[in-house]
Amino acid sequence: MSTFTPTRPPESLSKNVAPIDAGAHVLGAAFLGGTAALALVDGRILLLDEDGAVSEAVAHPDSGALVCAADGRRLVTGGDDGRVVATSAGGEIETLGDEKGKWIDAVACGPDGAVAWSAGKSVKARDGKGRVKQWTPPSSVRGLVFAAKGYRLAVAHNNGASLWFPNTDAKPDLLEWKGSHLDVMWSPNGRFVVTSMQENQLHGWGLPEKQHMRMSGYPAKTRSMSWSHDGLWLATSGADAVIVWPFQGEKGPMGKAPRECGVRPAKVSAVAFHPKALVVAAGYEDGCVLLCRMTDASELLVRPADQAGGAISALAWDSGGRRLLFGSREGAAGLLTLPV
Amino acid sequence: MSEKIPVTVLTGYLGAGKTTLLNRILTEPHGKKFAVIVNEFGEIGIDNDLVVDADEEVFEMNNGCICCTVRGDLIRIIEGLMKRKGKFDAIIVETTGLADPAPVAQTFFVDQDVQDATRLDAVVTVVDAKWLKDRLKDAPEAKNQIAFADVIILNKTDLVSEGELKEVEAQIRAINPYAKLHRTQRSAVSIADVMDRNAFDLDRILDIEPDFLEEGHHHHHDEEMQSVSFRIPGDVDPEKFMPWVQDLTQREGPNILRCKGILAFKNEPKRFVFQGVHMILDGDVQRDWKPDEKRESKIVFIGRNLDRDAIEKGFLATAA
């Protein structure tokens, strides 16, 4: 099932990590084909090609990036200059949207080159052909995600989330739950929408019945979530361990306990499931990065804790699951290449 | 842990002179860089590099506390600003004239991420000496803004007579006798009088004696909004006081805008100080009582339709 076969702990992979000095808070990480890309808050995009050559693109000159998303081909950033910018592996920059200086609060990448973004109460979806549709939800938007299939968008806002088909005039379908919803995830099979909330909990809806699911008990807000490759598990940050909720069956995690892995005396700040195996990469607020295998709870150290580096703020696997890119709030970053 | 960024909240009814004050703060030669969060974006020029447009989106926390409202947009904006650490030294939040200051203030106590990165320095309210009298009659927000203030800028004093000014001051004092009050024209006030006040810092709640005991003041009463303060000339029993104050703020939270207290707890050599906004209370032991200092316990509540007798009776019953 996997090209990934970790040995028993306490093995460390830190010698397989090539350090990267990002020089600024790392907002997000992604692989664009074979090129590793880091989005930095100062508006720069750092690009490392497969030979290790580093180049730089400036997506938001004289301003900064606030949010980012990627689709495997382009890294899309939204900035405090109001612009939505796509950067390719080759460093070419394309402006996809311009909200005239309003902060871009969320971005998402969808199928066939589609991109969505929000600024205040306005959500825009731009399909691969460049056609832009706009919708104004009842309150400002914090999170956006495309469905895995079809041109459909989940929008997180106050008192719930809405499912919007940008190409139809139909009223978006409201998933109601009181409170402020932050980030939003849509399961790969389309059956579940999950949001993180202001009140240190997650809320989920089973579709199409809109069956409620509450996932609580976090000591901090969950700001990073990742689906397993088979779509049956959702890994989440916000606790002193990766909290992994089971999404098998119709009821999702209801009535089931979540799995915990990578228990450490520091909060998890970023998570990323391996694209082929039940292995989750966890970044912590003290700069530590671990790989945790769900089948036997074994762990591998990627980066030791290091307070100066700050919390891990970005994690991404390449599509083959051979390389892991990470970055921190204080500008530390690295590229792990798994031993063959 | 890096230093928390101070946040000053500027409130005031429409036309009172908020934006004039804001521009004055920004242009004074203080060498500081500010991030300014405004609402009426673009209407009046703000002379600053970093100006962020806010939506004043208030929502209730889903935690069973009905008056626990926060500004969602502020949480989002501060999260974004914190990514630009080092670009500014302080944050100023200008609210609209119709805004209730409570959700802004509560945001700084309720959201952990905001609390980790910033500290609320003070609520500064600008009022119009000429029109305040009318606003207090027709605008509940104007009253809230005064009740909430740590610093009150009584502006446009050149447009009224000394007698009218005294009258307006008395009206302000009837609502909030504890704020620092500055008379100004064209919002001309020293920056030190509005910034770095540490008004929400427990260590800075040194005294809660009213600031207004000047001669010649006749006492005014506002029927709806008032402040009540009580004193016990000695210790209180924390086992009685804590449940009482928690129960009071839980029950009367929607009516209590601000509260403060300095208490002598039985067998405790240090002063206990607390302050609160609606239902949210923050308290801790502070410095030692000085040898020449009289151990006594004082509390003050500013709010709407407060039951003075019940609060007094309840508080006095906590005496040790």
Contacts between the chains, C-beta under 8 A, distances in Angstrom:
chain1	res1	chain2	res2	distance
A	25	B	83	5.5
A	25	B	85	7.9
A	27	B	83	7.3
A	41	B	83	4.4
A	41	B	84	6.7
A	64	B	83	6.9
A	64	B	84	5.7
A	66	B	80	5.1
A	66	B	83	6.8
A	80	B	52	7.9
A	80	B	80	6.8
A	80	B	84	7.8
A	101	B	53	7.8
A	102	B	53	6.1
A	103	B	52	6.8
A	103	B	53	7.4
A	103	B	77	7.4
A	103	B	80	6.2
A	105	B	76	6.3
A	120	B	53	7.6
A	120	B	55	5.6
A	121	B	55	7.1
A	139	B	57	6.0
A	139	B	59	7.7
A	139	B	72	7.6
A	140	B	55	5.5
A	140	B	57	5.7
A	140	B	72	7.1
A	140	B	73	6.3
A	140	B	76	7.5
A	142	B	76	6.6
A	158	B	57	7.0
A	158	B	59	5.1
A	158	B	72	6.3
A	159	B	59	7.7
A	178	B	60	7.6
A	178	B	62	5.3
A	179	B	59	7.5
A	179	B	61	7.6
A	179	B	62	3.6
A	180	B	59	5.4
A	180	B	62	7.9
A	180	B	72	5.2
A	180	B	75	7.9
A	197	B	62	7.4
A	198	B	61	7.0
A	198	B	62	7.5
A	198	B	70	7.9
A	198	B	72	7.6
A	198	B	75	7.3
A	198	B	111	7.4
A	199	B	61	6.7
A	199	B	62	5.2
A	199	B	63	6.1
A	220	B	112	6.5
A	221	B	112	7.4
A	221	B	113	6.7
